[in-house]
Amino acid sequence: LSGIVRAMYSYLGLNKSFKGDILGKLQWKWLENELNNSKTDFTVIASSIQVLTTNTAVESRNQYPVSKKRLLNLIANSNPSGLFIISGDVHFAEIS
């Protein structure tokens, strides 16, 4: 049911003006500092929810459009080396 609600919100554009955030001020400040001052060969960003999915039925950063845009802008501006984004919170079951 929650997937259907998320998909309908997205389809109708009801979440486009939502200004909620996943990170707090201190978390954003820390992330910006880490990405802007990183000297590593690889950068891993871990997220508890999907970051780049286009699937509107799953919980993702798509439900937080301002936060998603901020994260993507930060990544583009800091240009971290060897960026790898890992995310979760999609549950599947399979019988094979």
C-alpha positions, 0 to 999 in steps of 0.5 A: 500500500505504501508503494502505491501511495508513493507512486501516486504522490510522484505521479500527481507531483504532490511531493515536488514542493516538499522541503523535508530533509534526510540530513540535519545541519551538522550532517550536511556540514560534515558531508560537505567538508569530507567531500570537499577536502577528500584526498582519497582515490575512492569515495563511498557514500552510503544511504539508507534509502535509494538515491538515484532510482527512478522507481516511484514505488520505493522509498527513495530520495525522490520523496525528498526533492530538495535534499536530493538536489542538494546532494547531487549538486554537492557531488557535482561541485566537489567531484569526489574521486572514484565515487561509489554510492551504495544504498538500501531499503528495498525489500524483495523476495524470490523463489527460484 
